[in-house]
Amino acid sequence: MDNKGKKILIADDEPDILEIIEYNLRTEGYEVFTAKDGDEALSQAKQVKPDLIILDIMMPKKTGVEVCEILRTQPAFKETLIIFLTALSDEKSQMKGLDTGADDYVNKPISPKLLLSRVNALFRRVAKKEDSNAGVLTIDQLVINPQQFNVRVAGEEKVLAKKEFELLYLLASRPGRVFLRNEILNQVWGNDVIVGDRTIDVHIRKIRQKLGLDCITTVKGVGYKFDA
């Protein structure tokens, strides 16, 4: 995979971690920028427009979660890849991070090789989606536009988080087909991301609430399907 031209921003308040991650990413051919706290991360992100951002969750001024939440409200960063670095290993903390719109997380202490594999895997997934030329889905009053990352119901725009959008698009792409839980995890979160079944349930509930439509059916013990 050609990494030339791909920009990555790393935000962490520990200089040693910044240095080792920067070195390993540059060795892989990425253009790397750094920030030492949440405010600087936001400033750098707006200036650099990175393809991927690596955020430490516990940072001064603004946490990684707060930075992620702010970025995801801005159209320019709706589809920017985001990885969290976290020393918090409990499932609740990890789910909160993913629910704010992060694409993946890596636990501390960091393994540079593992982080590189996660970064490369995310870029491969993006390339695969772009190559698929997925089109706009129109199902009755529901319109899902993957190019604009936009969902409308009866002409009214609905704001979905990144993973909520990807999950909805996956299910709506094959109305009536039952998607197994493992399929959903692999296609929306990827093989390299470890999340529990409850993560899917939480995202499905939020999609139903935001759309105001009873269009996703739970197939007990199996998975979910989209009902046209």
C-alpha positions in Angstrom: 0.0 0.0 0.0 1.4 3.4 -1.0 1.3 5.7 2.1 2.9 8.7 0.4 0.8 11.8 0.9 -1.3 10.4 3.7 -1.2 12.7 6.7 -1.5 11.5 10.3 -1.9 13.7 13.4 -0.8 12.3 16.8 -2.0 13.9 20.0 -0.5 12.7 23.4 0.9 14.6 26.4 3.7 12.0 26.8 6.8 13.1 24.7 8.2 9.6 24.6 5.0 8.1 23.1 4.8 10.9 20.6 8.4 10.3 19.5 8.1 6.5 19.1 4.8 6.7 17.2 6.0 9.5 15.0 9.2 7.5 14.1 7.4 4.3 13.2 4.7 6.1 11.1 7.4 8.1 9.2 9.3 4.9 8.6 6.1 3.6 6.9 6.0 6.6 4.6 3.3 8.7 6.4 3.5 12.4 6.8 3.2 13.0 10.6 2.2 15.9 12.8 2.0 16.1 16.6 0.1 17.8 19.4 0.7 17.7 23.1 -2.9 18.4 24.4 -6.5 18.6 23.3 -6.6 22.2 22.3 -3.4 21.9 20.2 -4.9 18.7 18.6 -8.0 20.7 17.4 -5.9 23.6 16.1 -3.5 21.2 14.2 -6.4 19.2 12.8 -8.1 22.3 11.3 -4.8 23.5 9.9 -3.4 20.2 8.6 -6.6 18.4 7.6 -5.2 14.9 8.4 -6.4 11.7 6.9 -6.2 10.0 10.3 -5.9 11.3 13.9 -4.5 9.3 16.8 -5.8 10.7 20.1 -4.8 9.9 23.7 -8.0 9.7 25.8 -6.4 11.3 28.9 -4.9 14.6 27.8 -4.7 18.1 29.3 -7.1 20.9 28.4 -9.4 18.6 26.4 -9.6 14.8 26.5 -9.4 12.7 23.4 -13.1 12.0 23.6 -13.9 15.7 23.8 -11.7 16.4 20.8 -13.4 13.6 18.8 -16.9 14.8 19.7 -16.0 18.4 18.5 -14.4 17.2 15.3 -17.3 14.9 14.4 -19.7 17.9 14.5 -17.8 19.5 11.7 -18.4 18.4 8.1 -14.7 18.5 7.2 -14.0 15.7 9.8 -17.1 13.6 9.4 -15.1 10.8 7.7 -11.6 11.5 9.1 -10.3 8.2 10.6 -9.8 8.4 14.4 -7.9 6.0 16.7 -7.9 6.3 20.5 -5.0 5.5 22.7 -6.2 4.4 26.1 -4.9 3.0 29.3 -8.6 2.3 30.2 -9.3 -1.4 29.5 -12.9 -1.7 30.7 -15.6 -2.3 28.1 -17.7 0.7 29.1 -14.8 3.2 28.4 -14.1 1.6 25.1 -17.7 1.7 24.0 -17.9 5.4 25.0 -14.9 6.1 22.8 -16.4 4.2 19.8 -19.8 5.8 20.3 -18.3 9.3 20.0 -17.3 8.4 16.4 -13.8 6.8 16.8 -12.9 4.0 14.3 -10.6 2.0 16.6 -8.7 2.1 19.8 -5.3 0.8 20.9 -4.5 0.0 24.6 -1.5 1.3 26.4 1.3 0.3 26.8 1.5 0.7 23.0 3.0 -1.9 20.7 4.3 0.1 17.6 3.7 -2.9 15.4 0.1 -3.3 16.5 -0.6 0.4 16.1 0.9 0.3 12.6 -1.2 -2.7 11.6 -4.4 -0.9 12.9 -3.5 2.2 10.9 -2.8 0.3 7.7 -6.0 -1.8 8.2 -8.1 1.4 8.5 -6.6 2.8 5.3 -7.2 -0.4 3.4 -10.9 -0.4 4.5 -11.3 3.2 3.3 -9.7 2.3 -0.1 -12.0 -0.7 -0.4 -15.1 1.4 0.2 -14.0 4.0 -2.3 -13.4 1.3 -4.9 -16.8 -0.2 -4.4 -18.5 3.0 -5.8 -21.4 2.5 -3.5 -24.4 4.6 -4.6 -27.2 6.4 -3.0 -29.9 4.2 -1.4 -33.5 5.3 -1.7 -36.1 3.2 0.2 -39.5 4.8 0.4 -39.0 8.1 2.3 -35.5 7.2 3.4 -32.5 8.4 1.4 -28.9 7.4 2.4 -26.1 9.2 0.5 -22.6 7.7 1.2 -20.8 10.3 -0.8 -22.3 13.2 1.3 -22.5 11.0 4.5 -26.1 12.2 4.6 -29.4 10.6 5.7 -32.8 12.0 5.1 -36.3 10.9 6.1 -39.1 12.5 4.2 -36.7 15.3 3.2 -35.6 16.0 6.8 -31.9 15.5 7.5 -31.0 13.1 10.3 -27.6 13.4 12.0 -26.0 10.0 12.6 -22.6 9.2 14.1 -20.1 7.6 11.7 -20.6 4.0 12.9 -24.3 4.5 13.0 -24.3 5.6 9.4 -22.1 2.7 8.3 -24.3 0.2 10.1 -27.5 1.6 8.6 -26.0 1.6 5.1 -24.9 -2.0 5.5 -28.4 -3.2 6.6 -30.3 -1.0 4.1 -28.1 -2.2 1.2 -29.8 -5.6 1.4 -33.4 -5.2 2.6 -34.8 -8.3 4.0 -31.4 -10.0 4.4 -30.5 -11.1 7.9 -27.0 -9.9 8.8 -25.3 -12.1 11.5 -23.7 -10.2 14.4 -20.2 -11.4 13.4 -20.8 -10.1 9.8 -21.8 -6.7 11.2 -18.8 -6.5 13.5 -16.4 -7.4 10.7 -17.9 -5.1 8.0 -18.6 -2.1 10.2 -15.8 -2.3 12.8 -13.3 -4.5 11.0 -11.6 -7.7 12.0 -8.9 -5.8 14.0 -11.3 -4.1 16.4 -12.6 -6.1 19.4 -16.0 -4.9 20.5 -18.9 -6.7 22.3 -22.3 -7.6 21.0 -23.8 -4.8 23.2 -22.0 -2.3 21.0 -24.2 -3.3 18.0 -27.3 -3.2 20.2 -26.6 0.3 21.4 -26.0 1.6 17.8 -29.2 -0.1 16.5 -31.2 1.6 19.3 -29.7 5.0 18.5 -30.4 4.6 14.7 -34.1 3.7 15.4 -34.4 6.7 17.8 -32.8 9.2 15.4 -34.7 8.1 12.3 -38.0 7.7 14.0 -38.6 4.6 11.8 -39.3 1.0 12.8 -37.2 -0.3 9.9 -34.7 -2.5 11.6 -35.8 -5.9 12.9 -34.0 -7.9 15.6 -33.7 -11.5 14.7 -33.3 -13.0 18.2 -30.1 -14.9 18.7 -29.0 -14.3 15.1 -28.7 -10.6 14.1 -30.5 -7.8 12.4 -32.3 -7.1 9.1 -33.6 -4.0 7.4 -37.3 -4.1 6.5 -38.2 -2.0 3.4 
